[in-house]
């Protein structure tokens, strides 16, 4: 498991920005991918049934590769900017604020 101090600055940055937008208690950070320092998952704080996997691996700065895993299946989007990522995270984790339901 990757420790927070081993994550890339791009992944740390996206976590920080999501925390600033939605609040740290709005989601859980999930790190279940051994040795993957350029990716992280976030899930809802209540049940964790939906996981949003965020990767910056082999992408230009400010671009994100996102996979949403839920009971409804899997959805994959490549090349999102932060606004697109934040909207997708809010929609799938049902967070308040921009993009939430």
Secondary structure, DSSP 8 states (H G I E B T S, - for coil): ---GGGS-HHHHHHHHHHHHHH-GGGEEEE--STT-TTEEEEEESS---SEEEEE-TTS-TT-EEEEEEETTEEEEEEEE-HHHHHHHHHHHHT-SSTT--
